[in-house]
């Protein structure tokens, strides 16, 4: 294509925003992205750099197609996405890409379209997402994820894979043995909390060397692709958490044991911590970062480092806290003179009692300069900390949405908060906000919420949600004519389920059946294990389910759209989850009734178990709701080694069930998946109903300790099972989602 001389002269302009100093930006990654996602139309798109406002783009018509002129690689990707969505009417979803559905003849732009990010950083990932969502991903899955992020304009993603390889090499350099290191590293599904210094060691067997090596090779691919797409990967660094053998090698070093976490036994927590003001800390930091640079190239100067995630410091003395942060930052700058420290701000909320204003100010104040840190205000949509800390005392920070605790998939969101909140915070007096981002614990479901936040990062005023939702649905379902019932379903959801104003239930809604059964303490919980339903099910989820099924009847071609099938199952799943609360309450009432009999309690228990059977059958119709997918993803890393497969499956099962050897965080990462509902939750509730009936038969008092002990035993047995060996355990989907959903909405609606 012949480009104007002005554009040709500017092709070499610019640096990748925030990337390694001196590395020239290249558009090769954007051209490759176009070839991957719109292969039949890729040759119609051209890209160029020019001077202009930071992170901005202009889309225009040229004789041979569509041209995107941009000031950064990330802006070029966003410009391409803007054309594909606004003019092409297509999109890319977590359930798959529909970008190949572009019209044969690309629509004209007409008047050039301009776009600009309102913040320099668009961030993605929580440290724990790498354990709740991505622990078993291969590069094909990462490739799709990174394209999804790039097109939406994300330019600052976290990149944790491969950390254990670099860390082990650093440990060996200071004299620690392989046995010392093995006693420290956690299992494949629990590495996030080892990285945070919450836990150490593994309760499923030592972390295999093959895993460490494979994840290191995967990280090389991930970092390379991130930089190609104009992203600055946030890379790990040495945190100070070390094996317990280190004090014997360095008896004069300042080494302490950290606090206990989440009730884990001492052998698995109280992680040993090398204090950053000790010279050995800087030595190990320099070693770590030099090895990392050698492995991945000079890809970034931004390093993630969290030392007190749900751990209390050794001392609350402000001077001590300032020394910790000063030593930490000095070690980073000793290793990389341009280092920027990124940390999650979760600690200031989760341990608010400890982190008083003077302690926060001292800790942050130990780091000189305001551009030396980036703080993730992790829970901005419900419990922001930037406003109580005077905008983090001037340090740069990012407005974030925390969502999906433990990867729970209950439908929930607050569209008003994530569209109005960031804009207001950006313009607040004295604001040092520099970014917007997603810090969900588990990246599953609720895609409307995540799209809206990332799109808001490119709009100086809050999105018009009515218009936004309508256009979002039209792109998502891609069928003409699109029945109005499909749009109506999402209008209802957006105005209610996804506009949750209750901070006590924001971030996740957990169905009662995912918790261990008990006669009390299961209904209307708020907080991180919220079971409270902050809306009228009959006026929201039930209506949406009816509307989606009506749309399918009106245009059966919708059945071929994966996103539509997913949504029908997801909305019906939420309906049944909410209905379970009613059945649970009825069971409790039947048991506590003055005229209760074994027969009446048994009768009240039947709908509880029937609903779980129906829910499992519904979930089995869609690949995104399968336990077997989670397990197969895990086991493929074993390369056929049977013992290794058992370790991986145990890790995969334990995380979503007991979360610890003895149920230390039982049910926190629970999942409404086919296979979990039918083979785990059903068994627990069946045992619970049997116990209630038995006490009425025998005239004995209810003892919750007996119930919990039985459930722990069921959990331990389940975690050690092998998928595919039990009755009815299959790989892949079973049944027609629309037929099953239609039946169940009628039955339970």
PAKOLMI-684211 format. One record per residue (C-alpha): residue in three letters; x, y, z. Coordinates in pm, whole numbers, padded with zeros to 5 digits, always signed. Each point is the difference from the previous one (the first is absolute). Layout:
REM residues N
ALAXYZ/...
***
This chain:
REM residues 749
UNK+00000+00000+00000/UNK+00127+00348-00087/UNK-00004+00209+00316/UNK+00026+00380+00025/UNK+00352+00132+00033/UNK-00082+00143+00344/UNK-00089-00344+00129/UNK+00305-00163-00156/UNK+00220+00257+00168/UNK-00150-00083+00335/UNK+00010-00379-00016/UNK+00307-00011+00222/UNK-00147+00240+00255/UNK-00065-00094+00362/UNK+00087-00237+00277/UNK-00221-00269+00142/UNK-00176+00181+00283/UNK+00166-00088+00328/UNK+00216-00273-00152/UNK+00374-00042+00024/UNK+00184+00325-00066/UNK+00152+00024-00342/UNK-00198-00281-00163/UNK-00161+00122-00322/UNK-00366-00073-00045/UNK-00100-00234-00277/UNK-00334-00052-00167/UNK+00083-00359-00090/UNK-00199-00126+00299/UNK-00314+00186-00111/UNK+00024-00130-00355/UNK+00044-00351+00144/UNK-00302+00056+00225/UNK-00210+00097-00301/UNK+00111-00312-00185/UNK-00092-00220+00296/UNK-00342+00147+00067/UNK-00124+00131-00338/UNK+00201-00215-00243/UNK-00220+00053-00307/UNK-00006+00378+00050/UNK+00343+00063+00150/UNK+00145+00137-00327/UNK-00260+00277+00002/UNK+00139+00148+00324/UNK+00307+00219+00024/UNK+00161+00169+00297/UNK+00248+00280+00063/UNK+00152+00208+00277/UNK-00029+00374+00026/UNK+00051+00268+00261/UNK-00299+00109+00202/UNK-00172-00044+00332/UNK+00124-00297+00206/UNK-00182-00327-00068/UNK-00216+00139-00278/UNK-00108-00125-00340/UNK-00180+00115-00313/UNK-00193-00242-00222/UNK-00056+00105-00360/UNK-00081-00132-00344/UNK+00279-00050-00255/UNK-00037-00128-00357/UNK+00099-00354+00091/UNK-00197-00029+00324/UNK+00022+00133+00355/UNK+00294+00182+00154/UNK+00077+00042+00371/UNK+00246+00273+00092/UNK+00115-00013+00361/UNK+00251+00132+00250/UNK+00065-00334+00174/UNK-00029-00365-00093/UNK-00273-00045+00262/UNK-00197+00286-00153/UNK+00027-00164-00341/UNK-00148-00320+00142/UNK-00281+00197+00159/UNK-00057+00185-00324/UNK-00034-00331-00185/UNK-00244-00120+00264/UNK-00202+00320-00026/UNK-00043-00054-00372/UNK-00085-00369+00038/UNK-00266+00068+00263/UNK-00148+00334-00108/UNK+00006-00052-00375/UNK+00044-00375-00044/UNK-00256-00089+00266/UNK+00218-00288+00127/UNK+00190-00071+00319/UNK+00225-00247+00179/UNK-00126-00172+00313/UNK+00142-00235+00259/UNK-00219-00263-00160/UNK+00168+00056-00337/UNK+00067+00252-00274/UNK-00275+00114-00236/UNK+00231+00247-00178/UNK+00000-00220-00311/UNK-00367+00091-00045/UNK+00089+00333-00158/UNK-00197+00096-00314/UNK+00171-00109-00321/UNK+00029+00365-00099/UNK+00132+00203+00291/UNK-00228+00292+00096/UNK+00139+00348-00057/UNK+00092+00219+00293/UNK-00094+00328-00161/UNK+00103+00281+00229/UNK+00322-00114+00174/UNK-00057-00140+00348/UNK+00232+00109+00278/UNK+00058-00171+00331/UNK+00219+00059+00303/UNK+00052-00173+00330/UNK-00087+00211+00302/UNK+00273-00166+00208/UNK+00352-00115-00094/UNK-00038-00344+00158/UNK-00267-00262-00073/UNK+00076-00286+00235/UNK-00108-00364+00014/UNK+00030-00294+00244/UNK+00014-00067+00369/UNK+00287-00215+00127/UNK-00255-00264+00100/UNK-00153-00009-00352/UNK+00309-00200-00091/UNK-00120-00273+00235/UNK-00378+00029-00027/UNK-00028+00034-00378/UNK+00324-00049-00192/UNK+00215-00252+00194/UNK-00038-00275-00259/UNK-00018+00208-00316/UNK+00219-00079-00299/UNK+00123+00266-00242/UNK-00300-00037-00233/UNK-00222+00119+00284/UNK+00241+00275+00093/UNK+00022+00113-00361/UNK-00375+00046-00012/UNK-00003+00180+00334/UNK+00275+00240-00104/UNK-00176+00083-00327/UNK-00319+00066+00200/UNK+00194+00233+00228/UNK+00191+00179-00275/UNK-00311+00075-00204/UNK-00170+00149+00303/UNK+00298+00225+00060/UNK+00164-00168+00299/UNK+00367+00098+00013/UNK+00106-00109+00349/UNK-00068-00371+00067/UNK+00148-00201+00283/UNK+00236-00280-00108/UNK+00063-00251+00282/UNK+00070-00325-00185/UNK+00350-00142+00034/UNK+00071+00176+00328/UNK+00099-00319+00179/UNK+00277-00072-00251/UNK+00170+00337+00048/UNK-00056-00013+00376/UNK+00149-00349+00029/UNK+00310+00110-00191/UNK+00035+00296+00235/UNK-00039-00224+00304/UNK+00265-00239-00128/UNK+00240+00289-00050/UNK-00011+00083+00373/UNK+00061-00362+00100/UNK-00346-00149+00044/UNK-00035-00361-00111/UNK-00269-00148-00222/UNK-00148-00165+00309/UNK-00015+00337+00176/UNK-00175+00152-00300/UNK-00245-00290-00036/UNK-00104+00044+00363/UNK-00097+00360-00080/UNK-00180-00001-00337/UNK-00372-00075-00008/UNK-00208-00216-00231/UNK-00097+00093-00359/UNK-00348+00127+00095/UNK+00119+00201+00302/UNK+00304+00193-00120/UNK-00163+00342+00032/UNK-00005-00025+00379/UNK+00357-00124+00018/UNK+00096+00307-00204/UNK-00193+00214+00248/UNK+00177-00159+00296/UNK-00324-00145+00140/UNK+00092-00367-00031/UNK+00303-00216-00052/UNK+00051-00361-00103/UNK-00254-00225-00170/UNK-00256-00234+00149/UNK-00034-00198-00321/UNK+00366-00085-00061/UNK+00308+00200-00099/UNK-00029+00235-00295/UNK+00142-00200-00294/UNK+00308+00131-00178/UNK-00180-00060-00328/UNK-00270+00245+00107/UNK+00256+00267+00089/UNK+00180-00041-00332/UNK-00318-00009-00209/UNK-00140+00314+00162/UNK+00330+00178-00062/UNK-00017-00083-00370/UNK-00363+00113-00008/UNK+00094+00332+00160/UNK+00252+00065-00275/UNK-00278-00028-00256/UNK-00238+00214+00204/UNK+00244+00286+00060/UNK+00108+00003-00363/UNK-00360+00020-00118/UNK-00089+00269+00254/UNK+00278+00226-00125/UNK-00092-00067-00362/UNK-00352+00121+00079/UNK+00122+00323+00154/UNK-00046-00111+00358/UNK+00237+00051+00288/UNK+00005-00326+00197/UNK+00004+00049+00375/UNK+00273-00245+00098/UNK+00071-00170+00332/UNK+00282+00096+00232/UNK+00159-00140+00315/UNK-00248+00057+00283/UNK+00205-00117+00296/UNK-00189-00324+00069/UNK+00255-00277+00036/UNK+00035-00367+00105/UNK+00048-00065+00369/UNK+00352-00126-00059/UNK+00132+00347-00089/UNK+00060+00118+00361/UNK+00237-00291+00059/UNK+00204+00109-00302/UNK-00005+00368+00100/UNK-00033+00008+00380/UNK+00071+00373+00021/UNK-00257+00102-00258/UNK-00323+00175+00103/UNK-00242-00287-00052/UNK-00335-00043+00176/UNK-00303-00226-00028/UNK-00318+00161-00127/UNK-00351-00026+00138/UNK-00236-00295-00027/UNK-00241+00008-00293/UNK-00359-00129-00018/UNK+00040-00258+00273/UNK+00263-00206-00179/UNK+00233-00204+00222/UNK+00339+00151+00075/UNK+00178-00239-00236/UNK-00196+00148-00289/UNK-00006+00369+00095/UNK+00193+00247+00219/UNK+00221+00045-00303/UNK+00362+00098+00063/UNK+00076+00358-00107/UNK+00335+00160-00074/UNK-00042+00362+00102/UNK+00077+00237-00285/UNK+00240+00223+00191/UNK+00241-00294+00025/UNK+00277+00011-00267/UNK-00080-00360-00097/UNK-00342+00116-00123/UNK+00159+00232-00255/UNK+00244-00271-00104/UNK-00285-00240-00070/UNK-00209+00267-00172/UNK+00282+00084-00238/UNK+00053-00368-00070/UNK-00371-00059-00065/UNK-00052+00294-00234/UNK+00321-00059-00193/UNK-00100-00362-00063/UNK-00348+00113-00100/UNK+00135+00258-00244/UNK+00229-00260-00151/UNK-00295-00234-00049/UNK-00260+00242-00135/UNK+00201+00295-00124/UNK-00031+00353+00129/UNK-00379-00022-00027/UNK-00112+00215+00290/UNK+00102+00223+00289/UNK-00322-00059+00195/UNK+00017-00269+00270/UNK-00275-00152+00211/UNK+00092-00038+00365/UNK-00239-00065+00290/UNK+00134-00076+00346/UNK-00302+00040+00227/UNK-00292-00150-00187/UNK-00216-00114+00294/UNK+00319-00025+00207/UNK+00074+00244+00280/UNK+00346+00158+00014/UNK+00238-00092+00280/UNK-00047+00344+00151/UNK-00253+00279-00029/UNK+00258+00267+00073/UNK-00021+00251-00288/UNK+00379+00026-00008/UNK+00026-00378-00046/UNK-00255+00002-00279/UNK+00180+00284-00175/UNK+00328-00194+00024/UNK-00165-00306-00157/UNK-00130+00191-00301/UNK+00315+00208-00035/UNK+00218-00311-00003/UNK-00231-00175-00244/UNK+00001+00286-00246/UNK+00375+00054+00036/UNK+00055-00365-00093/UNK-00214+00041-00312/UNK+00189+00311-00107/UNK+00333-00173+00070/UNK-00108-00271-00243/UNK-00171+00233-00249/UNK+00060+00378+00021/UNK-00338+00061-00167/UNK-00200-00240+00217/UNK-00360+00081+00092/UNK-00156-00193+00288/UNK-00358-00123-00059/UNK-00193-00130+00299/UNK-00357-00101+00074/UNK-00178+00231+00241/UNK-00214-00284+00138/UNK+00193-00003+00329/UNK-00126+00347+00092/UNK-00360-00127-00018/UNK+00035-00362+00111/UNK+00212+00096+00306/UNK-00144+00346+00050/UNK+00028-00036+00376/UNK+00377-00026-00028/UNK+00054+00240-00288/UNK-00090+00324+00169/UNK+00053+00321-00194/UNK+00336+00071+00164/UNK+00127-00350-00081/UNK-00115+00018-00361/UNK+00165+00339-00038/UNK+00323-00125+00155/UNK+00013-00313-00214/UNK-00068+00185-00324/UNK+00220+00290+00108/UNK+00301-00228+00030/UNK+00011-00003-00380/UNK+00137+00327-00141/UNK-00188+00175-00280/UNK-00360-00044-00113/UNK+00077-00159-00337/UNK+00197-00280+00163/UNK-00310-00201+00095/UNK-00325-00118-00155/UNK-00263-00107+00250/UNK-00299-00209-00104/UNK-00304+00132+00186/UNK-00128-00353-00018/UNK-00362+00042+00112/UNK-00086+00345-00134/UNK-00356-00087-00100/UNK-00108-00079+00357/UNK+00272+00082+00254/UNK+00245+00250-00149/UNK+00305+00091+00203/UNK+00130+00287-00212/UNK-00247+00240+00159/UNK+00098-00083+00359/UNK+00373+00016-00074/UNK+00004+00341-00169/UNK+00044-00163-00341/UNK+00267-00229+00145/UNK+00189+00304+00122/UNK+00086+00099-00355/UNK+00123-00337-00126/UNK-00134-00110-00338/UNK-00296-00235+00025/UNK-00242-00193-00221/UNK-00380-00016+00043/UNK-00083-00372+00002/UNK-00298-00230+00008/UNK+00034-00299+00229/UNK-00238-00276-00101/UNK-00066-00372+00006/UNK+00141-00098+00339/UNK+00164-00339-00033/UNK-00122-00022-00359/UNK-00363-00027+00118/UNK-00232+00047-00296/UNK-00313+00152+00149/UNK-00130+00283-00221/UNK+00078+00337+00159/UNK+00127+00347-00083/UNK-00047+00373+00045/UNK-00008+00175-00337/UNK-00064+00342+00149/UNK+00301-00028+00229/UNK+00245-00113-00266/UNK-00103+00265-00250/UNK-00050+00299+00227/UNK+00251-00082+00273/UNK+00323+00007-00204/UNK-00090+00326-00175/UNK-00083+00168+00331/UNK+00319-00130+00163/UNK+00213+00117-00291/UNK-00125+00355+00040/UNK-00011+00008+00380/UNK+00209+00280+00157/UNK+00360-00113+00047/UNK-00061-00330-00178/UNK+00311-00197-00097/UNK-00203-00265-00186/UNK+00186-00124-00309/UNK-00193-00304-00114/UNK-00305-00224-00005/UNK+00000-00375+00016/UNK-00152-00335+00075/UNK+00127-00189+00303/UNK-00255-00280+00012/UNK+00100-00304+00203/UNK-00149-00234-00255/UNK-00064+00099-00360/UNK-00325-00182-00069/UNK-00338+00133-00111/UNK-00137+00354+00045/UNK+00162+00111-00324/UNK-00222+00306-00035/UNK+00155+00146+00315/UNK+00357-00050-00112/UNK-00064+00136-00349/UNK-00163+00311+00142/UNK+00291+00084+00228/UNK+00261-00040-00274/UNK-00214+00201-00241/UNK-00042+00272+00263/UNK+00376+00045-00006/UNK-00044+00149-00349/UNK-00292+00230+00081/UNK+00045+00334+00182/UNK-00362-00010+00119/UNK-00192-00290+00156/UNK-00140-00239-00258/UNK-00365+00030-00095/UNK-00091-00340+00136/UNK-00332-00039-00180/UNK+00160+00050-00339/UNK+00309-00193+00101/UNK-00189-00312+00107/UNK-00214-00006-00314/UNK+00304+00018-00227/UNK+00185-00255+00210/UNK-00282-00253-00037/UNK-00025+00057-00376/UNK+00371-00076-00043/UNK-00014-00294+00236/UNK-00278-00183-00180/UNK+00075+00101-00360/UNK-00326-00130-00148/UNK-00246+00194-00210/UNK-00271+00054+00075/UNK+00092+00013+00368/UNK-00320-00049+00198/UNK-00076+00286+00235/UNK-00044-00258+00276/UNK+00378-00061+00003/UNK+00069+00370+00048/UNK-00275+00025+00263/UNK+00164-00282+00198/UNK+00323+00195+00029/UNK-00173+00328+00071/UNK-00158-00168+00302/UNK+00329-00154+00114/UNK+00196+00322-00053/UNK-00246+00202+00205/UNK-00018-00245+00292/UNK+00239-00293+00033/UNK+00280+00203-00157/UNK-00080+00320+00184/UNK+00047-00127+00353/UNK+00036+00297+00236/UNK+00051-00209+00315/UNK+00369+00000+00100/UNK-00065-00297+00229/UNK-00072-00226-00296/UNK+00213+00159-00270/UNK+00263-00213-00175/UNK-00162-00339+00028/UNK-00326-00182+00074/UNK+00051-00356+00123/UNK-00289-00248-00010/UNK-00078-00165+00331/UNK+00049-00349-00142/UNK+00372+00074-00049/UNK+00044+00034+00377/UNK+00020-00293+00236/UNK-00354-00068+00124/UNK-00109+00129+00337/UNK-00328+00091+00167/UNK+00123+00355+00059/UNK+00238+00254-00142/UNK-00055-00071-00368/UNK-00269+00242-00113/UNK+00044+00374-00060/UNK+00373+00008+00070/UNK+00179+00318-00109/UNK+00371+00047-00067/UNK+00240-00219-00195/UNK-00227-00306+00029/UNK-00320+00190-00066/UNK-00313-00209-00050/UNK-00235+00297+00032/UNK-00189+00064-00324/UNK-00028+00379-00042/UNK-00286-00005-00250/UNK-00341-00157-00061/UNK+00063-00323-00190/UNK-00349-00005-00152/UNK+00039+00350-00144/UNK+00356-00047-00125/UNK+00165-00334-00070/UNK-00327-00181-00067/UNK-00109+00271-00242/UNK+00338-00009-00177/UNK-00015-00379-00034/UNK-00347+00018-00153/UNK+00107+00276-00239/UNK+00308-00187-00122/UNK-00195-00317-00061/UNK-00270+00202-00176/UNK+00265+00153-00224/UNK+00126-00348-00087/UNK-00348-00111-00099/UNK-00042+00312-00215/UNK+00337-00048-00172/UNK+00135-00355+00040/UNK+00324+00107-00173/UNK+00100+00156+00331/UNK+00065-00355+00113/UNK+00313-00006-00216/UNK+00152+00296+00184/UNK+00227-00130+00281/UNK-00047+00315+00209/UNK-00378-00035-00015/UNK+00017-00363+00108/UNK+00235+00097+00283/UNK-00234+00277+00116/UNK-00307-00225-00003/UNK+00180-00251+00220/UNK+00148+00268+00225/UNK-00326+00184+00060/UNK-00186-00327+00061/UNK+00281-00107+00232/UNK-00047+00319+00200/UNK-00374-00058+00016/UNK+00045-00349+00143/UNK+00269+00123+00238/UNK-00238+00260+00139/UNK-00285-00249+00021/UNK+00220-00223+00212/UNK-00009+00263+00273/UNK-00377-00043+00021/UNK+00027-00380+00013/UNK+00268+00023+00268/UNK-00217+00231+00212/UNK-00293-00238-00042/UNK+00217-00291+00116/UNK+00116+00188+00310/UNK-00356+00107+00081/UNK-00126-00357-00042/UNK+00268-00128+00237/UNK-00068+00267+00263/UNK-00378-00038-00016/UNK-00160-00113+00323/UNK-00178-00282-00183/UNK+00305-00108-00200/UNK+00028-00371-00081/UNK+00259-00205-00187/UNK-00241-00012-00295/UNK-00061+00376-00009/UNK+00372+00075+00017/UNK+00074-00256-00270/UNK-00272+00151-00219/UNK+00151+00349+00044/UNK+00339-00136-00096/UNK-00116-00149-00328/UNK-00024+00332-00191/UNK+00344+00097+00129/UNK+00158-00306-00157/UNK-00218+00008-00312/UNK+00108+00356-00071/UNK+00368-00100+00021/UNK-00060-00284-00246/UNK-00170+00240-00239/UNK+00273+00260+00035/UNK+00272-00253-00072/UNK-00186-00109-00315/UNK-00031+00361-00113/UNK+00367+00078+00053/UNK+00102-00315-00184/UNK-00139+00146-00324/UNK+00271+00269-00031/UNK+00377-00043-00015/UNK+00062+00305+00219/UNK-00170-00157+00302/UNK+00181-00334+00020/UNK+00219-00140+00274/UNK+00145-00232-00263/UNK+00140+00299-00193/UNK+00181+00128+00310/UNK+00142-00343+00073/UNK+00103-00077-00358/UNK+00174+00337-00025/UNK+00195-00088+00313/UNK+00093-00355-00096/UNK+00134+00083-00346/UNK+00307+00160+00164/UNK+00104-00345+00125/UNK+00094-00116-00353/UNK-00148-00343+00075/UNK+00178-00056+00336/UNK-00264-00171+00215/UNK+00140+00111+00338/UNK+00031+00357-00123/UNK-00359-00012-00129/UNK-00120-00102+00346/UNK+00184+00293+00158/UNK-00152+00243-00248/UNK-00353-00134+00038/UNK+00028+00007+00378/UNK+00110+00364-00016/UNK-00283+00088-00238/UNK-00261-00171+00218/UNK+00133+00118+00336/UNK+00000+00366-00100/UNK-00369+00006-00091/UNK-00101-00212+00299/UNK+00200-00012+00325/UNK+00262+00264-00090/UNK+00255-00150+00232/UNK+00086-00341+00138/UNK-00269+00023+00267/UNK-00248+00246-00147/UNK+00174+00313+00122/UNK-00184+00220-00254/UNK-00273-00250-00071/UNK-00234+00097-00288/UNK+00164+00337-00063/UNK+00077-00084-00364/UNK-00319-00199-00050/UNK-00130-00045-00354/UNK-00342-00057-00153/UNK+00129-00252-00251/UNK-00146-00323-00128/UNK+00186-00271+00185/UNK+00051+00210+00311/UNK-00372+00053+00058/UNK-00089-00361-00080/UNK+00285-00188+00166/UNK+00093+00230+00291/UNK-00267+00247+00107/UNK-00279-00253-00058/UNK+00177-00256+00221/UNK+00045+00253+00279/UNK-00362+00113-00004/UNK-00125-00358-00025/UNK+00204-00088+00310/UNK-00139+00308+00173/UNK-00361-00092-00074/UNK+00065-00358+00114/UNK+00147+00131+00326/UNK-00298+00227+00064/UNK-00241-00288-00061/UNK+00206-00224+00227/UNK-00012+00245+00292/UNK-00379+00015-00029/UNK-00018-00379-00006/UNK+00228-00040+00301/UNK-00115+00304+00191/UNK+00353+00133+00023/UNK+00103+00364-00007/UNK+00153+00156-00308/UNK+00380+00029+00032/UNK+00164+00222-00259/UNK+00344-00141+00085/UNK-00117-00341-00122/UNK-00121+00154-00326/UNK+00323+00188-00059/UNK+00214-00306+00076/UNK-00200-00206-00248/UNK+00039+00269-00263/UNK+00374+00020+00055/UNK+00024-00374-00051/UNK-00203+00026-00322/UNK+00230+00278-00118/UNK+00317-00193+00070/UNK-00131-00301-00184/UNK-00115+00212-00295/UNK+00335+00177-00032/UNK+00175-00333-00036/UNK-00228-00141-00267/UNK+00079-00030-00372/UNK-00244+00146-00251/UNK-00146-00242-00251/UNK-00004-00300+00231/UNK-00331+00072+00173/UNK-00349-00069-00123/UNK-00108+00245-00268/UNK+00330+00190+00000/UNK+00063+00102-00359/UNK+00231+00232-00190/UNK-00170+00272-00198/UNK-00357+00123-00017/UNK-00326-00194+00022/UNK-00343+00120-00111/UNK-00153+00296-00181/UNK+00030+00323+00202/UNK-00320+00154-00133/UNK-00215-00305+00058/UNK+00137-00050+00350/UNK-00029+00370+00089/UNK-00357+00021-00132/UNK-00101-00297+00214/UNK+00168+00130+00315/UNK-00122+00357-00028/UNK-00353-00138-00023/UNK+00060-00238+00291/UNK+00175+00237+00238/UNK-00120+00338-00126/
***
